[in-house]
Amino acid sequence: MLRELALRAGEAGTTVLFSTHIVSDLERVASDVAFLHNGKLLLHCGVDDTKERYGRLWMPAKMTAAAPTQSLSRRRNEDGSLSMIVERDAQDRWPEAATLPGARIDALGLEDLFVEIAE
């Protein structure tokens, strides 16, 4: 059904508003995604863009003082480390903290991204 819906909408040049909690369906047919939570728009961007544009920055406990102040979400883990959802800047660079020893950026799928920013 999703394939047929996407095909017909594309042929007609129309927009289809598709509301679902099954994020894997969105990844198969949507070109843009908007995350709503409790009546608030959390994020709006292209589906393909999300994997390149957003990531989970993980910083070990000893490095958290250098964490960027801008993030879509921030969580202190039991071991003192910090994980946050960050975005590439206009020059397509991750925050400088991602280059620090021990820090890493993890790729996120749409579902992971939604869960992280909706908490």
VENGIHU-V876972 format. One line per field, one symbol per residue. ss: DSSP state (A for helix, B for strand, O for the rest). phi: phi as a letter, one per 20 degrees, with the letter a starting at -180 (. if undefined). Layout:
ss = ???
phi = ???
//
This chain:
ss = OAAAAAAAAAAAOOOOOOOOOOAAAAAAAOOBBBBBBOOBBBBBBBAAAAAAABBBBBBOAAAAAAOOOOOOBBBBOOOOOBBBBBBOOOOOOOOAAAAOOOOBBBBOOAAAAAAAAAO
phi = .ffffffffffemdddecdbdefffffecedcccedblmdfeabafgffffeedbeedcfgfdffeffeeaebbceegenfccbeccfefemdfgggfefgnebddfcegffffgfeef
//
